[in-house]
Amino acid sequence: MRALALLLLPLTACSSSEPSPAAPDTGTDAAEDAPVIVPPVAELGRHTVTVVETRKVIPGPGLPAESPPRVSNNNLDVVRHDGKIYLAWRTAPDHYASDATALYVLSSTDEKTWTYETKLTAGTDLREPRFLSFKGSLFLYLARLGTDPNKFEPQGMSYVERTPDGTWGKLTDFHDPRYIPWRARVLGGVPYLLAYDNGGYLYRQHPGPTHVAFLTTDDGKAWRGVDLAKPIVIQGGASETDFAFAADGTLFAVSRNEAGDPEKKVFGSWVCRAEKGALSAWSCKHDRKKYDSPLVFAHDGEIYLVGRRNLSPDGTYDRAEIDDRPFDERWFKNQVDYKTWPKRCSIWRFVQAENRIAYVTDLPSKGDTCFPAILDGAAPDEKVIYNYSSDVDGPDLSWTEGQVKPTFVYRHVVKLTPRL
């Protein structure tokens, strides 16, 4: 039985997670007799969005010998700093937590030939690498986790700094050890970091509260709330969160709500906005889809999202909502069902007037995929998106199958052509 086999595997998300407790009666095997999947209808908005180039970077011919990739190559980030492109990525024996995990940092001027910069290890799992180019220094933030492949064990946040003289410092702990960093960037000259706490709750059938903090800094090392009186912008099950500003200063954000909000009894994502001048007063709307690993960016009047797409019949995560079952049973059924379906890493857009997310197109991606990072392209209407995936030319694996097979880092050039 497919669902029974899944119970023998760790329940995993973008990182790793705890095994499920004993299963409640979910009624039917997840996705066993699923209907034919109907592709979503694209809502293009102001642009026609086309992937014009895809190239495998890791493994690849341009890598230095000091950074050998292993089977699993996934969590990553890229940034422009001091005339170069910097790439950080996690490599390990597989997708799950391991004491053999390493984070490598490389640099390049052409994104084809790469120079070794540094290697980060801690004897534990390392994930969520996030660059920040600020005041002449390059900071790399990350999450430290455990070594048990069956658990998700946050152990605090650390950073390493590359100073203007090219020296890399040592891993240094920062902020509150309960938090995991998700997205760091400078917008309008202001540095921002979104982080969430209590990540150890995310994969428990009785999840505790989580909180998303919206932070800023003066030096890249000490972080505080954008609004000192209200550093928390979402609570109750939210985790990975990203945002961008529209031209009028309105903030648009999406936040993964996999653990579920026990008060509102919903799972999936939160689609949020905040008005200019009140950036910590987020107003959020529930979405039954779960946009894992969200990357949000603004371009030519649109706000775009890059995040994981579930290939279930209706694309939702909270498929158990229609059963009107108890919260804990819905949590379990959602987790089991989600693992059985193939995935894509997709581009979506905010329908700003309606506070909702609309599908646009997929990046070439399959199996275990989606941890995107972005650069401006060579032309004003181009973006370069780095992402990891199972073999894009291989079979269409389920997410579970993909997590125990090789994954690679790809570079995609995306063209956003204005529509007439």
C-alpha positions, 0 to 999 in steps of 0.5 A: 500500500502506497500510504503505508510505505510512506509512513516508514519514511521521514516526513520532509519539507524544504529541510528535514523533519521528524517521522510521523506519529502513529497514523490516525484513520485517514479513510483512503490511501493518499493519491492512490486513485487520483484523477488526471492532473489538469495543468493550471491556467496561466494568468500572465498579467503585464508580461509573457514569461519565458524560460529561454535558457537552462544550464546545469551548474552543479555538478559542472565543468567549471567547479574548482577541485576544492568543492566536490559535490556529493549526491544531494545538492540543494539549498542555495543562494546567489548574490552580486557583490564587488563585481562578482557573482557569489554562489553558496550551496549545501552538499551532502550524502542525501537530502536529510540531516547529516554530520557530513553536510558542507556549505561551499561558497564560490565566486565567478565573473561569468557564471561558468568558471568558478573560484573557491572561496570557503567551506563551512562545516559544523559537524551538524547539518547546515541549511538556508544559506542567505547572502547579504551584500552590505557596507562593503562586506558580504555576509552569509547567514545560515541555520544550524540543525542536528544530525538525525536524518529523521528529525528537524532540530534547529540549533540556532543561526550563524553568519560568516563575513567576507570583509572588503580585504577578501578575508572570510571570518569564522561562523558566529552565532547571532540573534535569537537561537530559536530562529531560522533565517529565510530571506535576507536582502537590501531594498531601497538601501535598507537591509532586511531579514525574515526569520521564523522561530520554533521550527522544531514544531513544524513536523509534529502532529501537535505543532506549537506556535511559530512566529515570523520576525521582520528584522533590520540591522545597522552592521549586518551582525546585530538585528532588531525589529523593523518596528521595535514595538512589533517585530513579529508580523505573522504567528500561528504556523507560518515559517518560510516568508518573503516579500517585495515592495510595489512601486507605491511602497506597498509590501506584498508577502507570502508565507508558508503555513505547513504546520497549520494555524490551530486557531483558524484551523487552516493549512497552506500559505498566507498571502499578505500585504502591508501599507507604506508607513505601516510595514509591520502591520501585515494583513494576511489571507489564507491560500490552500496552496503551499508555496514552499521556499518562497522567493518574491521579487518586483519587476515592472509593476508586477510582484512575482513569486517563485515557489514549489507547485504541488501536482495534485489534481487541484494543486492544493496542500490542504486537501483534507479541508474538505473532509472536515476532520479534526485538526491533527488528522488533517495535519497528518493527511496533508503531510502524507498526501503531499509526499506522493505527488511530483513537484515543480518549481514555478513562477507565480504573480500577485494579483495585487487588487485581489490579494491572491496568487496566480500561476504563470509558468514552470521552471524546468524542474522535477522530483525534489526541487525548489529553493530559488535565488535570483539575480538581475539578467544581462537585459532589463527584461531578464532575470537569472534564477538559480534552483535545485532539482532532480534531473530535469531530463529524467523521470517525473519522480514523486517528491519522496522518490526525488529526495533519495536520488541525486539533485543538481543546481541549475541556472535558468534565464527567464525573459519577462516580455511586456505584453502589448 
